[in-house]
Amino acid sequence: DESTMWATYTHGSFTIGYQASEADGSTSTQDDDSTAMGISYAVSDDLSISYGTHELDLGSATDAGTDQESSGFSASYTMGGTTISAAMNSTDNIAGTAADDEESYEIALVFAF
């Protein structure tokens, strides 16, 4: 049994979103719950920034307090047919494993013809 609910709201240059999901397995150790939130802001027609978080509670995690937690920040700037964007993301307790943490960074330059 799986279910997902979400909502987004936009006001002016801001957009916020929230999502909650759950997946029920045949035993309680197979039940997973997920919560995600995000916000973006269009600074101008050319520049936007955003931030998001996600928490995943895996029923199969063997250590208490090892929910997988992720967060990220991104920004993009577009001028004509060129976009430059950057993102920074981190995830703690990957797949419910304590101290299995990752960080990632990305910079992209895109040309549209």
N, C-alpha and C positions, 0 to 999 in steps of 0.2 A: 504494500500500500504506500503510495507516494502522493504528496501534495505540495503545492507551491502557491504562495500568495505574494503579490507585489503591488506597489503603488509608486507613481511618480507625480511630482508636482512642479510646475514651472511658473515662476513669477518674475517678470522682467528678464534680467540676464541670468537668473539663478534657476537651476534645476536640481531637485533633490529626489532621491529614490531610496526605497527600502524593500527588501525581499526576505521572506522567511520560507524555509522548505523543511520537510521531514520525510524520511524514508523509513518505514517500519519493516524490519526483517522478521523472520520466523521466531527469533529469540530476542530478548532485550539487548544482548551484546551485538546485535546486528542493526540496531536502531541508530540512525544518523540524523542530526539536526543541523541546519545551516541558517545563518543570519548574515545579511549583507546590507551595507548602507553606502551611499555615495552622494557627492555634491559637486556640481560644476558651475563655473561662472564664466560667462562670456564678457571679458574685459572690454573688448571692442569687436568689430566685425572680423578682425584679423587675429586676435589673441584670445585664447581660452585656457583655463586652468581647471583641474579637477583633483579630488581626493576621494578615496574609497577604502572601506574596511570589509573584512569577511571573517566570520568565525565558524568553524566546522567542529561540531561535537560528534566524534566517532564513537559509537557504542562499543566498537571492537578495541578501542585503546586500552592497553593494559595498565598504564600509569594514570592515577587520578590527577586531574588538573593539567592534562596535556591536550587541550583543545588546539586544533590547528588554527592559528591566527595570522591573517594577512592584512597588509595595508599598502597603499600605493598613492603616489602623487604624479601627475602628468601635466604637461603644458605644451601647447602648440601655437605656432605663429605662421600665418599664411600671407604671402604677398604675391599677387598675380598667380602664376602657375607653380609657385615654389612654396613648399611647406617644410618647416623645421620643427621637430618635436623631440621631447625628452620625457623619460619616465624613470621613476625610482620605485622599486617594489621590495617588500620583505615578507617572508613567511616564517613563522616560528612553529616548532613542533610538527613538522611535515608528517602527514599520515598518522598523527597521534603519537609520534616518537619524540620523547623529551630530548631537548638539546639538538635536534636535527633542524637547523635553521639555514635559510638561504636569503641572499640579497641579490637583486639584479638591477642593472642600469642600462638604459637604451637611449641612444641619440640617433635620429633618423633625418635624412634630407631627401625630400621627394620632389621630383620634377614632373609636371603634367604637360604633355604636348598636345 
